[in-house]
Amino acid sequence: MLAYGVIQLGSTIVSAVALVAIALNFFSLKKTNFFNECVEEMQATGSLTADSVRFCTGG
Protein backbone atom coordinates (compact mmCIF):
# COMPACT_ATOMS: atom_id res chain seq x y z
CA MET A 1 0.00 0.00 0.00
CA LEU A 2 2.81 2.37 0.80
CA ALA A 3 4.41 1.79 -2.60
CA TYR A 4 1.10 2.44 -4.35
CA GLY A 5 0.67 5.74 -2.49
CA VAL A 6 4.20 6.87 -3.32
CA ILE A 7 3.74 5.99 -7.00
CA GLN A 8 0.41 7.81 -7.16
CA LEU A 9 1.85 10.89 -5.48
CA GLY A 10 4.84 10.84 -7.83
CA SER A 11 2.64 10.62 -10.91
CA THR A 12 0.48 13.48 -9.64
CA ILE A 13 3.57 15.66 -9.20
CA VAL A 14 4.81 14.78 -12.70
CA SER A 15 1.39 15.69 -14.14
CA ALA A 16 1.38 19.02 -12.31
CA VAL A 17 4.85 19.89 -13.58
CA ALA A 18 3.81 18.98 -17.13
CA LEU A 19 0.74 21.22 -16.92
CA VAL A 20 2.84 24.13 -15.67
CA ALA A 21 5.27 23.63 -18.57
CA ILE A 22 2.41 23.65 -21.07
CA ALA A 23 0.96 26.82 -19.53
CA LEU A 24 4.33 28.57 -19.73
CA ASN A 25 4.63 27.63 -23.40
CA PHE A 26 1.23 29.17 -24.15
CA PHE A 27 2.23 32.34 -22.31
CA SER A 28 5.40 32.54 -24.40
CA LEU A 29 3.39 32.24 -27.63
CA LYS A 30 1.02 34.98 -26.50
CA LYS A 31 3.96 37.24 -25.65
CA THR A 32 5.51 36.63 -29.09
CA ASN A 33 2.23 37.47 -30.79
CA PHE A 34 2.04 40.74 -28.83
CA PHE A 35 5.62 41.59 -29.85
CA ASN A 36 4.84 40.97 -33.53
CA GLU A 37 1.75 43.17 -33.35
CA CYS A 38 3.77 45.92 -31.69
CA VAL A 39 6.44 45.83 -34.40
CA GLU A 40 3.83 45.84 -37.18
CA GLU A 41 2.04 48.80 -35.60
CA MET A 42 5.27 50.76 -35.26
CA GLN A 43 6.19 50.04 -38.89
CA ALA A 44 2.76 51.24 -39.98
CA THR A 45 3.58 54.63 -38.45
CA GLY A 46 6.65 54.87 -40.66
CA SER A 47 9.37 53.72 -38.26
CA LEU A 48 12.29 51.64 -39.47
CA THR A 49 12.31 47.95 -38.52
CA ALA A 50 15.27 48.36 -36.17
CA ASP A 51 13.62 51.30 -34.43
CA SER A 52 10.36 49.37 -34.13
CA VAL A 53 12.07 46.37 -32.54
CA ARG A 54 14.01 48.62 -30.15
CA PHE A 55 10.80 50.39 -29.08
CA CYS A 56 8.86 47.13 -28.58
CA THR A 57 11.59 45.56 -26.45
CA GLY A 58 11.65 48.61 -24.19
CA GLY A 59 14.95 49.97 -25.41
N, C-alpha and C positions, 0 to 999 in steps of 0.2 A: 504493500500500500504506500509506503514511504517513497519508493522508487516511482510509482505512478504519479504521485503528487509533485515530485520534483520535475519529472518529464513534462507534466502539464503546465507547471509554472514556467519552465524554460521555454516551451513553445509559445506561451502567451507573451512572454517578453520579446521573443524573436518577432512575433506578429506585430507587436506595438512598435518596435524599432523599424520594421519594414513600412508600416503606415506613416510614420514620421518622415522617413526618407522619401516616400512618394509625395507627401504634402510639400516638402521642401522643393522637390523638382517642379511641382506645379507653380509654386511661388516664383521660382526662377524664370519659368516661361512667361509668367505674367509681367515680371519686371522687364524682361527683354522686349516684350511687346510694347510696353510703355516707353522704353528707350527709343525704339524704332519710330513710334508715333511722334515723339518729341523731335527727333532729327528731321523727320519729314515736314513737320510744321515749321521748324526753323528754316529749312530750305525753301519752303513756300514763301517765306517773307523776304527771300533774296540773299540769305546768308550763304557763305561758302560751306562746303561739307565739313571741313576741319573746324570752322568756327561753330557750326551746329553741334558737332560731337563734343567739343570743349564745353559749350554751354550746358548740354544735357547731362554731362557727367559732373557738373558743379564746378568746373574749372574756370 
